[in-house]
Amino acid sequence: MPRYEYRCRTCGSTFEVSRPMAESSAPAGCPSGHDDTVKLLSAVAVGGTSAGPSPAAGGGGGGCCGGGCCG
C-alpha cells in the first residue's frame, strides 16, 4: 500500500499515512488532532547513468533486442 507524506499547517509536523491509491486525495488529520494538513509532493530517486545499462545488467548486447535477432 502506498505511503503519502503530509504536513500539518497548524503545528508544522510532518507525518506519513498508508492508504490505497483510490484514497490518495482524501484529507488526512494530523496525529496531534489538527485538520489543516497538506499532502506533500514525494520525489522518487532513480539511480544510474545516462550512458545506458551496463553489461552486468544485461545491456551488453546479445539476446533478443539487445543484439541481432530483432532485425
VOTIGU-653021 format. One line per 8 residues: their letters; for each residue x, y, z of C-alpha. Coordinates in Angstrom, 2 decimals. Example, Ala and Ser with C-alpha at 12.3 -4.5 7.8 and 13.67 -1.06 7.14 Angstrom:
AS = 12.30 -4.50 7.80 ~ 13.67 -1.06 7.14 $
//
This chain:
MPRYEYRC = 0.00 0.00 0.00 ~ 1.44 3.42 -0.91 ~ 2.57 5.84 1.78 ~ 1.78 9.52 1.46 ~ 3.54 12.32 3.33 ~ 1.61 15.23 4.83 ~ 2.47 18.41 6.73 ~ 0.24 19.99 9.36 $
RTCGSTFE = -0.19 23.72 8.80 ~ -1.16 24.25 12.44 ~ 1.77 22.63 14.28 ~ 4.24 22.11 11.40 ~ 4.71 18.37 11.97 ~ 5.31 16.05 9.02 ~ 3.72 12.59 9.03 ~ 3.01 9.66 6.71 $
VSRPMAES = -0.23 7.83 6.03 ~ -0.53 4.42 4.32 ~ -3.69 4.23 2.23 ~ -4.95 2.87 -1.10 ~ -4.25 4.94 -4.21 ~ -8.00 5.49 -4.60 ~ -7.91 7.47 -1.34 ~ -4.73 9.44 -2.11 $
SAPAGCPS = -6.53 12.79 -2.37 ~ -8.66 12.30 0.76 ~ -7.84 14.65 3.67 ~ -5.59 13.31 6.42 ~ -5.77 14.50 10.01 ~ -2.61 15.35 11.92 ~ -1.64 12.85 14.66 ~ -1.97 15.78 17.10 $
GHDDTVKL = -5.63 16.21 16.12 ~ -5.39 19.15 13.69 ~ -7.32 19.07 10.40 ~ -5.42 21.72 8.41 ~ -2.96 19.48 6.53 ~ -1.45 19.46 3.07 ~ -0.18 16.48 1.07 ~ 3.49 16.85 0.14 $
LSAVAVGG = 4.90 16.04 -3.25 ~ 7.15 13.00 -2.99 ~ 10.21 12.71 -5.18 ~ 11.33 9.33 -6.48 ~ 15.07 8.77 -6.71 ~ 16.32 6.61 -9.55 ~ 19.98 5.72 -9.72 ~ 22.06 5.01 -12.79 $
TSAGPSPA = 23.90 6.84 -15.52 ~ 22.86 8.40 -18.77 ~ 25.26 6.13 -20.65 ~ 22.74 3.29 -20.64 ~ 22.71 -0.10 -18.97 ~ 25.94 -1.78 -18.02 ~ 26.93 -5.17 -19.47 ~ 26.48 -6.64 -15.98 $
AGGGGGGC = 22.83 -5.54 -16.09 ~ 22.25 -7.38 -19.35 ~ 22.72 -4.41 -21.66 ~ 25.93 -5.50 -23.27 ~ 24.45 -6.95 -26.42 ~ 23.36 -10.41 -27.42 ~ 19.94 -11.82 -26.78 ~ 16.76 -10.67 -28.43 $
CGGGCCG = 16.54 -6.89 -28.92 ~ 19.94 -6.47 -27.31 ~ 21.69 -7.91 -30.33 ~ 20.86 -9.15 -33.76 ~ 17.63 -11.16 -33.60 ~ 15.22 -8.19 -33.88 ~ 16.26 -7.07 -37.29 $
//
